[in-house]
Amino acid sequence: MGILDDFSLAGRKAVVTGGGKGIGRGIALCLAEAGADVLVTSRTQADVDSVAAEIAALGVTGVGFAADVTAEDALDGVAAAAHDQLGGLDIWVNNAGGLPDGTPRYLTRTERSHWQAQVDLNLTAVWEGAVVAARHMGDGGSIINISSETARGAANKNGPYAASKAAVNSLTQTLSVELAPAIRVNAVSPGPIPTENFIESVGYEGDRKEMIDKQLRIPLRRIGDERDIGSACVFLASPAASWITGQVLLVNGGR
């Protein structure tokens, strides 16, 4: 085998939560390009069906399965669908997350219901997804949690989100020990990617040099895109990363 073979996901079976659009769609398509069969799930059937069709066009199996990851037992149904329609489960990407109502909030001005909604989506669903995935995977499985660079420090105006993502990093590291050596658990921590939530929260309108230089301060001088995160997930899911677990990989242009 050559080194490039180590990055192949041919024959692997993957689930991507929150895969109907944005970063999740990008991750799903990258996994498919690397050879994996992929089930994508999100709340909207039309979204996941569209992504599944894009996956199938790449010559692998694509499945769209509508589910709300915050609903009790929903992720068990996702895992069962992966076994039924893909024939197994090797890779699970906990990507679903974000701001449930698109509104960043100060910690001191957050109502309990809004706090709980962020914890349910950004942390509890990740924990439950990892537990469900581990129950359905054999040796050699890979779980990848999508975190955020906001988890690294103070997150003015976005405290609840940042706190839940910081907890995802801790969860990732603990699970990597609990599930070793059979299953590897890592996280990818994206920097600025122009998703709907990002656009709403910072007012991003395009590739403007002033925003990159002064507001975002990205040394590599460009905004990120979904494939940047998808490529990192392909690496972490592949045999090339077989001695990597418990890591939080920053993908943020160097800032």
N, C-alpha and C positions, 0 to 999 in steps of 0.2 A: 504493500500500500504506500502511496505517496502522501505527502503532507496535506494536499488538498482533499484527499479522501477523508481525512480526519474531520473535515468541516461539513461533510455530507450528512443529511438527515434522511436519506433514502430509506423507506420502509418504516419510519417512525410515525407514531400516532400522537397528534397534539391537540390540546384544547387551549383556546385563547378567550378569556372572559372580556367583556367590553369590546368585542371584536367587530362591532358593526360600523365603526367609523374611526377616524383619527389615528392615534397611536396604535390602538388594538388592531385596526385594519392593516396598518403597515407591518406590524409584527406578524400577523397571520400570513400575509403575502410573502414576506421574507422566509418564513418557515417553509412555505409551500415551494418557493423557488429552490430551496435547499433540498427538496425531495420529500418533505413530510406530508402526510395526509392530515388535514386540519378541520376540526369542528370549531366554529366561532359561535359565541353566544352573546346576546345583549337583549334588552327588553323588546326591541322592535323587530318583528319577523322580517319585514321588508328589507331592513338594513342587513341582517345577517344572510338573507338569501342572496342579496346582491354581492356581498363579499364571497360567499360560497361559490357563486358562479365565476368570479374572478379567479378563485383558487383552482377550480376545475379546468379553466382555460389554460392553466400551467401544466396540465397533464397528471395531476394527482387528484385525490378525492377531497372535495369540499362539502361540508355540511353546515347548514345554518340551523340553530336551535334557539328559539326565543326563551329567555328565562330572566327573572329578576334575582340577581345574586344575593340580595338582602333578604329574600324570602326564605323561611325555614324549609329545609330539605330540598331547595331548588338545585343546589349544586350536586346532590346525589343523583338527581335526574340527569344533569349534564354528563356526569361520569358514566352513567348507565347508557346514555345515548352514544357516547364515544365508543364504548365496547360494542354496542349493537351495530352501529353504522360505520365505524372505522375498523373494528376488529381488535381493539386494544387501547392502551393508554401508556405513553412513554414520556410525554412532555406536557406540563401544565403551566400556563402563564396566567398569573393573577394580575390582569391589567385593569379590570373595571375599577373605576374610582373617579375622584374629582370633587367638584363643588355641587352638591345635589340641586341647588337652585341657582347656580351660577354667580353667587354673591360671596366675595371674600369678607371676612369678619374679624374684628378685634376679639381677643379672648374675653376681655372684660365687658363686651357688649353682645355676647352670644347667648341667646336663649337656650335652655336645656334641650328643647326639641331639635333645634338646629345643630347643636353639639352632637346629640345622639345620632342624627342622620348622617353626619360626617364620619363618626366612629363606625357606624354600621356598614357604610359603603367602603371606606378606605382601610379599615382594620379588621373588623369582624368577618367580612366576606373573604378577605385574604387568608385569615386564620382558618376559616372553615374550608375554603378552597384547597389549602395545603393539606389539611387533615383528610378530606375526601380523596384528593389525588393520591396521597400516600397509601390509602386503603386499597386503591384500585391498581396501583403500579407494581411491577415486579422490580427485580434488581436492575440497576442501570438507569432508573428514572431520573428526570430532572424537573425540579419545580423552580420557576422564576417569578419573583414578585416585583411588580413595578412600583418603585418608591418615588421620591422627588428630591431634588437638591435643596428644597426648602426645609428638609428634615435636618440639615446640618447646623442650623443656628437660629437666631432670632428671625421671626417671620412677621414683621409688622403688617398689620391688616389681614393676615391670613393664618392666625394662630391655630385654630382648630384643625385645619387641613395639615399644617406642618406637624402638629403634635401626633396626629394619626399616622402620618408617614414616618415619623421618627420611630414610632412603635413598630411599624412594619420592618424597619431595619433590625430592631432587636429581635423580633419574631423570626426573621430570616436566619439570624445567627444561632438562635437557640434550636430551631428546627433542624438546622444543618448538623448539629451534634446529635439530636435525638434520632434522626433518620439515617445517619451514617452507619455503615458504609454503603447501604443498598441504594439510597436516593440522595442526590446532590440538591442543595437548596441555595440559591443565590438571588440577588436583587439587582435590578438596573435602576439607576437614579437619574432620570432625564433632567437636563437643563431646559431652557426656553424652547418650546415647540409650539407653533401657532395653532393649537387646538381651539375649539370653541370656548372652552373655559379660559384659556390664556388670553385670547383676543378680548373677551369680556372684561377680564380683570385688569389688564394693563393698557388696553386701547391700541393694541398692535394693528397696523393697517397695511403692512408690506415690508419689504426689505429696505428699510430706511437706515442709512449710515449713521445718522444722528442717534437713533435709538440703540443701535448695536454698540456704538462707541461710548455714549454718555450714560444711557440708562441701563442697558444690559451688560455692558463692559465684557464683551466676548473676545478673547485674544485671537481666536481663529476667524474672526470678522465675518461670520455669517450666522443667521438663525438656524436652529436645528430643524430636521424634518423627521417624519415617521420612520424612514428607512435607517436613519442613524440608530434609532432604538431597536428596530427589527434586526439589524445586523449584529448588534450586541447580544440579542436573544439567541440568534442562530449560533453564535460562538459558544455561549454558556450552555446551550442545549446539546452541543455536539461532542463527539469523542475528543476533539481538540482541547476541551476544558475538563477532561476526566479527572484531573487532580485539583480541581478548583471547587470549593464549597464554602459557604458561610461568608461570601464576599458581597459587598455593595459596590457595584461598578458605576462610577460617575460618567455620564455621557453628556457633556455640557459645553463643549468648545473651549474648555480650559479655564473657565471663570471660577 
